[in-house]
Amino acid sequence: MARLLKPYKWMVVGGFILVLIIAGVIIIKNQGHQSSKHTILPKEAAAVSAKHVKKTKPKKVKEVVIDLKGAVKHPGVYQMKAGDRVHQLLKKAGGTVKKADEQQINLAAVLQDGMVVYIPSKGEKAVQAQTEATASVKESEEEQTEVVNINNASSKELQSIPGVGPSKADAIVAYREENGSFQKIEDITNVTGIGEKSFEKMKSSLSVN
């Protein structure tokens, strides 16, 4: 009887081992399938990251234009970044010459657009030199200002005066036709719509001769 049971015993053991093998294969396949779901390939990862990256436009750096004069190696007009300081301007210009008196200059001063930076020589007063340089710039600007004769200019020509648009130009012409020629530039304040503040802005562009 014992001999008859032995074959059955080995069949049961073999069947149990087979079941374990099949179960192990199924578990391995399931794990592989789940991991493949969560695996992101390099191309997919790049696409996902690209979606989350905010597109930012590069900020434009504001520039200021500086007129550098005086005891420097390369004086001239320079374009600098907003927020730059005098010492950075001098570095760009090649530095100062031997006779320059840097003790009178604030090298840490922030540059402003349209600024004149004058480097004085030793023995020269910085304030006086700076004033003279600024005055020369103002004179050149005033020379470039267009002067309009308000007694004979057309409506279109009158519009080249600062602060004068089509309506004010027509008002000037109408006043001139009704009251005659302007005797002095201050008389333009008698025109409707032109007050003292407007006159201050335009007086350098006015003429009655």
Secondary structure, 3 states (H helix, E strand, C coil): CHHHHHHHHHHHHHHHHHHHHHHHHHHHHHHHHHHHHHCCCHHHHHHHHHHHCCCCCCCCCCEEEEEEEECECCCEEEEEECCCEHHHHHHHCCCECCCECHHHCCCCCECCCCCEEEECECCCCHHHHHHHHHHHHHHHHHHHCCCEECCCCCHHHHCCCCCCCHHHHHHHHHHHHHHCCCCCHHHHHHCCCCCHHHHHHHHHHEECC
